[in-house]
Amino acid sequence: MLLLRKEKINQKSGLKLKQLIFYIPLRSVFRIPQFFFANLLQTMPVNSIHLFFQLIRCSLGQKKVLSQVPTEDDWNGIFLLAQEHTLIGVLFHAVKNLPAEQRPPLDLYFQWFALADKIKTLSQQVNKRTTEAVDKFEKDGFQCVVLKGQGISLLYPDPLSRTPGDIDLWVMDDRKRVVDYVLAR
């Protein structure tokens, strides 16, 4: 679970946001409503946003360390931004390589590790399914190309760190023949 503390006053409820606690269970981490993040960004400390972009640069190998040691609130903000942008796995690749004093608190680090590991496992499963689908199409006489996510993930520093979604294939043949083939299975 993630504990988030804020210090601004919520305009609608009048409550101090530092008194609000958000618990985000692991099973729902990929299904957080979009409005949650729109409201969150209005109160997100600028420092968290700045450090989030620095961490992206670290994950791409453009930086080795952050410009400062993030606070616990900074790390909570960075983590929420990473969730919103489905960059948990990609950014964990950088987090684990930061100097010890710049890493998140242990509870958040372990939560991040667990999610990154879950993403890696899911990526392996989707890669296997992608290979099976391409092999099946080719075995049955179709040519196809993997598009978008699964194909692009091969360009990531750690290809299994990208959060997978669906499998996009371009099947080259007569449209009716392809549709009939798919519907028959």
C-alpha positions in Angstrom: 0.0 0.0 0.0 1.0 3.6 -0.6 0.6 6.4 1.9 0.4 9.9 0.4 0.5 13.0 2.5 -0.2 16.5 1.1 -0.2 19.9 2.8 -2.6 21.9 0.7 -6.3 22.4 1.4 -8.8 20.7 -0.8 -11.1 23.4 -2.2 -14.1 21.2 -2.4 -14.0 19.5 1.0 -12.0 22.1 2.9 -10.0 19.2 4.4 -6.2 19.5 4.7 -4.9 17.1 2.1 -2.1 16.0 4.5 -4.9 14.4 6.5 -6.1 12.4 3.5 -4.6 9.0 3.1 -4.8 7.2 -0.3 -4.3 3.4 -0.2 -3.7 1.9 -3.6 -3.8 -1.9 -3.6 -1.4 -3.7 -5.9 -4.2 -5.4 -7.8 -5.8 -2.1 -8.9 -2.6 -0.2 -9.6 -3.2 -0.2 -13.3 -6.9 0.7 -13.0 -6.9 4.0 -11.1 -9.5 6.5 -12.5 -8.1 9.2 -14.6 -9.8 12.0 -12.6 -7.7 10.9 -9.6 -4.6 12.0 -11.4 -6.0 15.2 -12.8 -6.8 16.3 -9.2 -3.5 15.0 -8.0 -1.4 17.0 -10.5 -3.1 20.2 -9.2 -1.6 19.6 -5.8 1.6 17.7 -6.9 4.7 19.5 -5.6 6.7 20.9 -8.5 9.8 19.2 -7.1 8.2 15.7 -7.5 7.5 16.5 -11.2 11.0 17.8 -11.7 12.5 14.7 -10.1 10.2 12.5 -12.1 11.6 13.8 -15.4 15.2 13.4 -14.0 14.4 9.8 -13.2 13.2 9.2 -16.8 16.6 10.6 -18.0 18.3 8.2 -15.5 16.3 5.3 -16.9 17.5 6.2 -20.4 21.1 6.4 -19.3 21.4 10.1 -19.8 22.0 10.7 -16.0 23.4 8.6 -13.2 22.0 10.5 -10.2 19.3 12.9 -9.3 20.1 16.6 -8.7 19.0 16.2 -5.0 17.9 13.6 -2.5 14.2 13.2 -2.8 12.0 13.4 0.3 9.4 10.8 1.1 6.7 13.1 -0.3 8.8 13.6 -3.4 9.0 9.8 -3.8 5.3 9.3 -3.3 4.6 11.9 -6.0 7.2 10.3 -8.4 5.6 6.9 -7.8 2.1 8.2 -8.6 3.3 9.9 -11.7 5.0 6.7 -12.8 1.7 4.8 -12.3 -0.2 7.4 -14.3 2.2 7.1 -17.2 2.7 3.4 -16.9 6.4 3.8 -16.3 6.7 1.8 -13.1 8.9 -0.9 -14.6 10.9 1.5 -16.8 11.6 3.9 -13.9 12.4 1.1 -11.5 15.3 0.2 -13.8 16.7 3.6 -12.8 15.6 3.5 -9.1 17.6 0.4 -8.4 20.7 1.9 -9.8 20.6 5.2 -7.9 23.0 5.7 -5.0 21.5 4.3 -1.7 20.9 7.8 -0.3 18.8 8.8 -3.3 16.6 5.7 -3.3 13.0 5.7 -2.0 12.0 4.6 1.5 12.3 0.8 1.8 8.5 0.2 1.9 8.0 2.1 -1.3 11.1 0.5 -2.9 9.8 -3.0 -2.2 6.3 -2.1 -3.5 8.0 -0.7 -6.6 10.1 -3.8 -6.9 7.1 -6.1 -6.7 5.2 -4.1 -9.4 8.2 -4.1 -11.7 8.6 -7.8 -11.2 4.9 -8.3 -12.0 5.4 -6.2 -15.2 8.4 -8.3 -16.2 6.4 -11.5 -15.8 3.4 -10.0 -17.7 5.7 -8.8 -20.5 7.2 -12.3 -20.8 3.7 -13.8 -21.1 2.6 -11.2 -23.7 5.9 -11.7 -25.7 5.1 -15.5 -25.7 1.6 -14.9 -26.9 2.8 -12.5 -29.6 5.3 -15.1 -30.8 2.6 -17.8 -30.8 0.2 -15.5 -32.8 2.8 -14.6 -35.4 3.9 -18.2 -35.8 0.2 -19.3 -36.2 -0.5 -16.7 -38.9 2.7 -17.5 -40.7 2.1 -21.3 -40.5 -1.3 -20.7 -42.1 0.1 -18.7 -45.0 -0.2 -15.1 -43.8 2.6 -12.6 -43.4 2.4 -10.3 -40.4 4.3 -7.6 -38.6 4.2 -6.8 -34.8 3.3 -3.1 -34.4 3.5 -0.6 -31.5 4.1 -1.8 -27.9 5.6 -5.2 -28.1 7.8 -4.4 -31.1 8.9 -1.0 -29.7 9.7 -2.5 -26.3 12.8 -4.1 -27.9 14.2 -0.6 -28.1 13.9 0.0 -24.3 17.0 -0.3 -22.1 15.2 -3.2 -20.4 12.6 -4.5 -22.9 10.7 -6.4 -20.2 10.2 -3.2 -18.1 7.6 -1.8 -20.4 4.0 -2.2 -19.2 2.4 -4.4 -21.9 -1.1 -3.9 -23.2 -2.6 -5.6 -26.2 -0.9 -7.2 -29.1 -1.1 -5.2 -32.4 -0.4 -7.2 -35.6 -0.6 -6.1 -39.2 -1.7 -9.1 -41.3 -0.9 -8.6 -45.0 -3.5 -10.3 -47.1 -7.0 -9.7 -48.5 -9.2 -8.2 -45.7 -12.0 -10.6 -46.1 -9.7 -13.6 -46.0 -8.0 -12.3 -42.8 -11.4 -11.6 -41.1 -12.8 -15.0 -42.1 -9.6 -16.7 -40.8 -9.8 -14.9 -37.4 -13.5 -15.5 -37.0 -13.1 -19.2 -37.7 -10.8 -19.5 -34.7 
